[in-house]
Amino acid sequence: MTEKQFFDWQTSGGTDDVMRLVDCLERADIAWCAIGGVAVNHWAVEPMVTQDVDFVVTTDAMEKTVKLLEDAGFKSERFEWSIIFQGRSKISLQVSTEDFYQHFPSRSVPADVNGILMRVASLEDTLSGKIKAWRTTDRRQSKRIKDLADIARLVESHPHLWSDLAEDVKQQLQPPTEHK
């Protein structure tokens, strides 16, 4: 079973929804990138299954993005810090509207995630996004624990990141060691 087939099986057809998202944004030449767990999966040695795709577009492209995705058959729901799109699968596509992420697309890199070609946030942006999420105290504990695990996965895969971590993060993790 390929990565794409496994992802599709885990998400009840999520590959099609993600590929439609990528196609819509790329055809419209919108600056965008995946963030969150999808970006972590690109940068970490061992990927984990996720049933959501967090992404960001520049502020000036937000309404165009909403229209494109709705025209492509996605239903949208607006929240304070995001807009969530639902297609035909279990995948939830979530575009962040937070200013914090606005410069991520300009530093994004091309990636193959689960056999799907897309743009992902740079390694440093992925780490800073996960640290921001972990520090958001009003998030559910289970989400914050997952964010901390994602930070650990990034640092284990890229040990040079350890020296750039703030003390509050270092206190929660062990320094990386060589993989055995």
ABEGO torsion letter per residue (X at the ends): XBAAAAAAAAAGGAAAAAAAAAAAAAAAGBBBBBBEAAAAAAABABBBBBABBBBBBBAAAAAAAAAAAAAAGBBBBBBAABBBBBBABABBBBBBABAAAAAAAAABBBBBBGGBBBBBBBAAAAAAAAAAAAABAABBAAAAAAAAAAAAAAAAABAAAAAABBAAAAAABBBBBBBX
